[in-house]
Amino acid sequence: MFPVILRLAPGSLQNVIFLLTAILAGGLLYLLFRKNRQGKSKKQPIEGLDNERSVRIMKKILSAYIKRSDGRVIYSAEVAGKKTSGSADAILVGYFGILVLVGCDLRGELYANDKDEYLTQIYKKERARYESPVIRVLNAQKAVNELLRQKKVYRVSVESAVVFTGKKAVPNVPGSLNSYNPKTLKKALRSGRFLDDKGVDTDAAAEALLGWR
C-alpha cells in the first residue's frame, strides 16, 4: 500500500476553504430557519388565549334559553370525580339533561379530533398548535358523568360540544363530535332535543356539580 498524496493546484486551497465556508454558512442559515418555524408552531395552552369573547357570546345565548325553558348554567366550571377531572366554559343543566360547552375563539382553518391532544390552526399561511378544546370538553364530559354517578343522580343524559366563535373560523372536526358556531348553537337550543322534558331534576344535577368540592 502506498500513501495517496493529493497535490492541489495553486489557488485551489482557497477555493476549498471558500466552499467549506459557504456550506457551513448555509447549514447555519437552515438551522436558524427551522428554529424560527418551530418557534411559530410551538404549542400554546388554550387557557392562555383570550377566550372571554367565547364566554360572553355563550352567556348571551344560554341566558336566552334559560328565560324560555328554565334550567341552570354553571360558568367556568371545574369538575372532578375520583378518577377523572376537567374544566368547561359553561355547563347547561336543563330538563333535557346536561350540555357541557367549551369555547374556541380562534380564526382560520382549525383541525382537531378526539385523538390528538392539540388543535392545529392555519391562519394567514402561519401554522400554530394549541391545546385541543375537543379533548378538553370530552374530559369535562367524562368528569360530569362520573360525578353524577358518585352523587347518585341517575338517568341524566350528558353531551358535550365545542363552540367556535372566532371570526372566519373554519372548523374541521369529525362529524361524530358535536360542534357549533354562535348561530347554530342558538338554533339548536330553540328546537329538537334541548326542548324535550325528560324529567331531569335540574337543581339536584346542578348541586351535584357545584358541590363536588
N, C-alpha and C positions, 0 to 999 in steps of 0.2 A: 504494500500500500504506500502510495506517495502522497504527501500533503498537497492539497489543492491551493494554489496561490492565485488570488484574483488581483489583477492589475487594473486599476482604474485609470481611465484616460484623464488628461488634465481637465479640471473643472467639473468632473463627474462627481467628486466628493461633495462639492457644494450643491449639486443637483439632488443628490441623495438626501442631504440634510434638509434641503428645501421641501422635498417630497414628504419626508417624515414629519416635518413641522406642520405641513398642510394637513396631513392625515390626523395628527394629534389635535390640531385646532378644530377640524371637522367633527371629531369624536366628542370634544368638549361642548361644541355647539349643540350636537344631537342630545347629549345628556341634559343640558340646560333646557332644551325644548321639551323633552319628556317630563322633566321635573315641573315645568310650568304647566303643562297639560294636566298632570296628575294633581297639581295644586288646585286647578279649577274644578276637577271632578271628584275631589275628596268628599266623603260623606259629611252631612251636617244634620244634626238631630232636628226633627220637625218641631220639637218644643222650642228650639231656638228661633224659629220663624215667627213673623208677626201673624199669628193665627187669630187675632182679635176680630178681624173683619168676618171671618167664617162664623165665629160665635155670635156676633151681632146679627148677622143675616139669619142664622138658625133661631135665635131668640125671637125675632120678629115673626117668623113662620110658625114656630111652636106655640107662641103666645096666642096667635090667632086660632090655632087648633084647640087649645085649652078652653078658650072662650066659647067655642062651638060645641065641643064634645066632652068637656070636663077632663080630669086627669091631673097628673103632676109631672113636673120636669125637674131633673137634677142636673145642674151645670157643673163643669169642671169636676167630674166625678172620679174618685179614686176608689176602686173596688178590689177587695182581696178576700179570697177564700182560704182554705187550709193548704191547697195545692196550687192555686192559680191566682194571678192578680193582673190588674190592667187599669187603664185610665181612658176616659171618654170626655169629649167636649160637652155632650148632652146625653141624657137618658130620659126618654119619654115613656111614662107609665100611663097606660090608658086601659079602657075596658077591653080592648082588643088584645092586650099583652104589653110587651116592652120592646122599644126600639132604641138600640144603642147607636149613637152617632159620633163620628169623628170628622172634623172639617179639614180641608186641604186648600189653602189659598195660593196655590202655585199657578203660574201661567205656562203656556206652551204645551208640547206633547208630553204626556205623563204616562209612564209604563209601570204597572205594579201587578202583583199576583199574590196568591196565598202561600207561596213557597219562598220567594226572595224577601229577605229582611229589608231590602232597600227599594225605594221608588226611584226610577230614573227620569229625569227631566231633560228635555231638549228644547231650548228656547234661544232664539236668535243665534242659531248654529253653535251654541255652547251646551255642553252636557254636564249635568250635576247629579249627585245622588243624595237622597235624604232617607231618613228612617221611614219605612213604609207605613202610611196610615191604614192600609189594608190589614197588615199584621197587627197593628195597634188595636184596631176596632175588633178584630177576631179574638184577640186575647181578652179584651174587656168583656166581650160576649160570653166567653167561657167562664170568666170570673163571676159574672152575674148569674149564670146558670148554677154554678156551684154554690154560690152564696144563698140563692133561693132554696136549694135543697137543704142546706145547713139550717136555715131558718124555718124549714118545714112549710114553705109556701109552694104549693104544687099546682100543676096544670096551668102554668103561665107560659105562653109562647114568647120566646125571646129571639129577636132577629137583629141584625146589625147592618150598617151601611156607611159608606164614606160620602160626604157631601163636598163636591168640588166647586168651590166658589171663586176660583181665580178667573180673572177676565181672559177671554180667549183660551181657556183651558180645553185641551183635547185629551180626555182620559182614555187610556187603553187598559182595561181590566177584563178578566174573563167574565162571560155572561152569567156564570154561576154565582158571582159575587154582586151584592147589591151596591149600587152607586147612584147618586143623584146630583143634579145641579139645583140651584135655588128654585127654578121654575118647575122642574119635575118633582121635587120634594113637596112643594106646595100643592101640586096637582094630585100627587099620591095620597096626601093626607086629607084630601077633600072627597075621596071616593074609595071603594074597594074595602080591603080587609081592615083598614085602620078605622073604619066606621062600624065594624062589627062589634056587638056587645057579647063578649064571651064570659061575662060574669066575673071578671078579674076584680079582686079587692085591691083597688089602687092604693089605698092607704097602707094596707099590710105589706104590699110589694115594695112601695117606696120606703117604708120604715125599715124593712129588711135590708135594703141597700144603704140607707143612711145610717143605720145603727150598727154596721159591721165593726166599727172601731171598738 
